[in-house]
Structure formats: C-alpha cells, structure tokens
Amino acid sequence: MIPILVAAATFVLVMGVVIWLVMLATRGSEQSEVIQQRLEALDQADRRASASPELDLLRSELLSDVPALNRLLMSWPWARRLRDLVTQAGMRTKPGVLILWCGVLGFGGYLIGRNLLSNVLLGAAIGAACIPIPLLIVAIKRVRRLHAFEKVFPEAIDLLARAVRAGHAFTTGMEMIAKELPEPVAGEFRTTFEQQNYGLPLRDALLNLTDRVPMIDVRFFVIALLIQKESGGNLAEILDNLSKVIRERFKILGEVRIKTAQGRLTAGILIALPVGMLVMMGVLNPGYVGVLFTDAWGPYMLAGAISLQVLGAALLWRIVNIKV
C-alpha cells in the first residue's frame, strides 16, 4: 500500500501545481481577451498576405502566459496548428495549458501503472495512452462544434440573402445573423463582423472565417462572395443557389448514412466484442483471465492487444465514415 499511497500523493501534488498554473495563466480581464482576438485577426491577415517563410517564423503570437513555455512553443512548427485546433473547438485555452495537462496526465498514468502493476513498461504504456487525452477532448469538441455550425449554416445564408434582398448592406446582414441565429454560427459571424468593423478589410475578415471554420461549404460561401464583389451580380440569387446546394448535399449525406448504418453497427460490435469478452470471462472465470495480469508476459500481451484493437478501430471507422 505504501507505493500506491506515494503515487497517489505525487499525482495529487502535481495536479494541484498544474491547476494553480492554469488558474494563473487564464487570469486576465475581458479587455485583454478582446485585444488578443483583434491582434490574432490582424496576424492571420498579415500571415496570409506574406508569402515569405522568414517573416512567418518571426510572428509574435502568445501561445502561453508562461514566458519560457511560450518561447519553447514558438520554436515548434506545430504550435500554430494546435492553436488553430483550439480556436476551431471554440475554446479559450492556450496551447501551453493543453501541453501542461498532457504532461501531467502522462506522468500520473505512468506512476499509477508502475506502482499498481509493478511493471515499468506497462506503466509507460499507460502514461503514453494518457498523454493525448486533452488533445482528444479538443478534437471531439471541434468535431461537434463544426457539425453544429454545418446544420445552421444554410439558415444563415438564407437570412443573409433575405437581408440583402430587403436592401440592407452585406455587413448589416452579418450583424443580423450574429443576433438572430444560435451558436456557433452567431459567434463566428459576430467575429467576422467585428473584425471588418474594427478596420480589417472585408476580404481578410472572410478569409479568417475559413480559417476558423475549415469546411468546404464555408469556402464556397467566401469564394462566391469574393467573386461577386469583384465581378458584380445578383448577390441574393447567388446566396439562394448556394443554400440550395448545401441542403442537397445534406440530403445525399443522410441517404449515405442510412445505407451505411449496418456497416457502422457491425464496426461498433467488432470494436466492443474483445473488451466485452474480457470483462465477461473475468466475471465467469477469474483464474482464466488472471494469467494476463500475473504472468510475466501478460502485460506485454495486453499492450499488444490494446494496440491492435486501436488500430483495428481506426481502420473500421475509416471504412464506414464516408464523406460527401
């Protein structure tokens, strides 16, 4: 029991330190957050206008409130991608905080696995499995937010078309979307409206929208607006046709999901079957399954089985997840 208590106390201590650092890092006024959002919008526009990789490496984005960690993240090329993922998930957390959480969960999983199972390799495997948990949460929130945006986006285009047909300016239509429609569509159009209202060119504000919402429908929307702005045409008719195309794509997607329902159900059963059999055998015949936890080769066999299970689940999901 002493190693278990020591591991638990160490984990609680590390978690307390990280929570204190997170509270220290996220402390700030709303005014500083608004200023940071405006600076990020300007930085996106400057980065898009500049094709020089040297200038791109010299950007000064705040990726963490801890100066040392911020300098370290600035030297890593994937830090911007991580920040974009957090923004697309609708979270205000900085990449530095996510990395701290990944480190704490990985270290805590290693300590618990090593002391409970008395196996360094299995403890390292548990720690490695715990590291991507914060990133997985961000990815899940991102997917859900994009799906929610995709459902309401045709209504936003229809509202914008009606506003333009009624004689309102295009920017006024975006403001109406920000006030009338639910999140996350309202928040994204509000951000776009505020960016151009604070002096950013409309073209850059719309392109920033495609960065925050990486969807093919949003790209079509922005491209249609930019072409109409340069060449002219009936904007209301263009928006109506675009909304109709998006709804037709949703209809085709629904038919595809109906036809692949059996395959997705089969994939779910195949993924859950090994875990369910392990639990059932552990209840019916504990001695038969207990060899995996008592024998010297048991942890290695479990680690290999878990790795193959994750790989198989990824392949099955790739097969049944058809994009339209």
N, C-alpha and C positions, 0 to 999 in steps of 0.2 A: 504493500500500500504506500510505502514512502516514495518510491519513484513516481507513482501516479499522482500523489499529492504535490510533489515538487513540480511535475509537468503542468498540472492544473494551475498552481500558483504562478508559475512563469508565464503561462498563457494569459491569465487574468492581468498580470502586471503589464505585459506587452500590449494587450488590448487597451488597458487604461491609458498608457502612454500615447498610443495611436489615436484614441478618441480625443485626448487633450490636444494633440497636434491638429486633428481635423477641426476641432472647435476653434483653435487659434487661426487656422488657415482660412476658414469660411467666415470669420468675423469681419464685418465691414458694413458700411452704410449702403442704402439703396442708390444713392447718388454715385458712389464709386462703381457699382454694378452697371448703371446706365452708361457711365463714361467708358467702361471697359467694353460694353457692347458696341458703342459707336466706334471706338478705336478698332475693334475687330472687323467691323464692316468696312472701314476705310482700308484696313490692311488687306482684306480679301480683294478689294478693287485694285489696289496697287500691285498686289501679287499677280493678279490676272493680267494687268496691263504690262507687267515686266516679264520679259522672256529670258532674262539673264539669271543663270543659276547662282552666280556670285551674290547678286542682290537678294535673291531668295533666301540664301543662307544667313544673311545679315539681318533678317527681320527680328523684331524685339517683341515677341508675344509672351505674355505672362502665363506660363504653364503650371506654376506652383508659387504659393506665397512664401515658401522656404527658399531663400536665395541660392543656397548650394544645390538643392534639388532642381531648381529652375535652370541653373546653368548646365547641369548634367542633362536635363531633358532637351535643352536647346541644341545639344551636340548630337542627339539621336534623330535620325531621319523619320522614324515612325511616330514621333511625338505629335506632329500636326495631324496625322491620320487619327490618332487616338482622341485628340481634341475635337475633330470633326465628328467622330462617332458619338462622343458625349453630347455634342450640340444637337445632333440628329435625334438622339434619345430624349431631348427636352430636359436634360439635367444641367444643373449649375455647378456640378462638381468639377474640380480641376483635375487634369491628368495626374498630377503629383499625388493627390489624395487617393486616387484609384490604385496607383502603384504601391503606396504605403499599405493599403488594405490587402493587396495581393501578397506582399511580403509577409505581413502579419499572419494571414491565413495559412500561407505555405509553411512558415516556421511553426505555427501552432499545430498544424496537422502532422508535421514531422515529429514534434515532441510527443504528441499523443500516440501516434502509431509506434514510435520506438519504445515507449515505456509500457504501453498496453500489450503489444505483441512481441516485444523483446527482439525485434528484428530491424536492423538499420536500413536494409534495402526496402523492406515493405513500408517503413516509416517515411523514407524518401519518396516512395511512390505515392503515399497518401498526401504528403506535403505538396508534391508536384500536381496532384489532382485538385488540391485546394487552391492553388495559385490562381487559376483562371476564373474562379467563381465571380469576383466583381466584374470582370470583363464579360462574362456570360450574362450577368444581370443587365449590364448596359446593352448588350446585343438584343436581349429579349424585349427590353423597354423600347429600343429603337424600332424593332420589327412591329410591335404593337402600335407604336405611335404612327409609323408610316402607313399601316393598314387603316388606322382611324382617319388619317388625312386623306387616303385614297377614297374612302367611302363618301366623304363630304365634299371632295374637290369638285365633282360635277355641279353640285348645287352652288358652289362659289362662282363657277364660270357662268351659270345661268343668272345669278344675281348681278354679276358684273355686266353681262350683256343687257339685262333689263335697265340697269342704271345708265349705261351708255345710250341705249335707245331712248330713254327718257330725257336725254340732253345733259346729263351730268358729265363731269370730266372723269377721265380714267382713274386718276388718283382719288377722286371722291368715291368712286365705286369700290376701290380697295379699302377705303376707310369704312364704308358700309359693310363690307364683308367682315372686317375686324370687329364690328359692333353687333352684327346680326347672327353670325354663324358660330357654332361651338368650337372648342379647341380640338385639335391643334391647328386647324385651318385659320381660325381667327388670330391666333398668336403669330403665325408665320406672315400673314398678310399685314398684320399690325406692324411687325418688324420691318417689312418691306416699305410700308407707307412712311414709317418714322425715318428710315434711312434716307429716302429721297426728300422727305420734308426737312431734314437737317442739312441738306446740301449735296448729298450724293446723287450723281446722275441716275436717271431712271433706268438706263441700261444696266449699270453696275448693280443697282438695287435688285433688279430682276435676276441677274446672273447670280447674285448672292443667294437668292431664293432657291435656285437649282443646286447650289452647294449644300444648303441646309436640308433640302428635301430631294435626295437623289432618286427621283422617279422619272420614268420615261414620259408620263403624262405631263408632268411639270415642265420638262424640257420642251415638249411640243407646244405647250402654252406660251412659254417665254419666247421660243423661236417665232411663233406666229405673231406675237405682239411686236417683236423687233422688226420683222419683215413688214408688217402693216405700218409701223412708224416710219420706215424708210421709203416704202413704195406707195403707201396710201391704200385705200379700200374701205369696205364696209366692216368696221370692227365688230359690230353686233352680230352680223351674219357669220363672221369668222369664229366668234366665240360660240355661237349656237352649233355650228358644224363640229367644232372641237368637243363640245359637251356630248353631242350625239355619238361621236366616235368612241369616246371614253365609256359611255354606257353600253355600247355594243360590245366593247372588249370585256366589260364586267359580265355581260350575258354569256359570252363564249367561255369565260373563266368558270362561271357557275356550271355550265354543261361539262367542262373538263373535270371539275371536282366530283360531279355526280358519277361520271364514267370511271373515275379512278378511286372511288370510295372503297371498293372491295380490295384493291391493292394496298391502300393505306391501312385498312383494318388488318390485312394479313401481315403487313410490316409491323404494326403495333403488337400483334400476337407473338411474332417471332422475336421481337426485342424483349418482351416481358417474360417469355417462356423460360429462359435459363434462370433468371432471378427467382421466378415463382417456383420452379422445381427445386432450387437450392433451399428456399425457405420451407417448402413442404417436406423435403427429406430431412431437414434439420429438426422439424417437429415430430415426424413419424419415427425416424431412426437417427437420433443424435450421434450415436457412435460411428455410423457410416460416413456422415459429413464431417465429424470432428477430426478425422485424419487430416483434412486440409488445413486445420489450424494447429495441430500438434506435431505433425511430421515436419522434418527439416525442409523438404521440397514443397510443402503445402503452400506457403506464401508465394513462392515463385509461380506455382501453377495458378493460383488465384490472380496474380498480377497479369499473367499471360491471358487468362480467360477474360479478365476485365478489358484488357487492351483489344482483344479480338472482338469482344462484344461492342465496344465503342466504334471500332472500325466498321463492323457489320451494320450497326445502326445508322452510321453516316452514309454508307453506300445505299441502304434501303431508302432512306429519306431522300437521297439524291435521285433515285429512280422514280419514286412516286410523286415528287414535288415538281410538277410540270408548270413552267412559266408561260404566260400568254402575253 
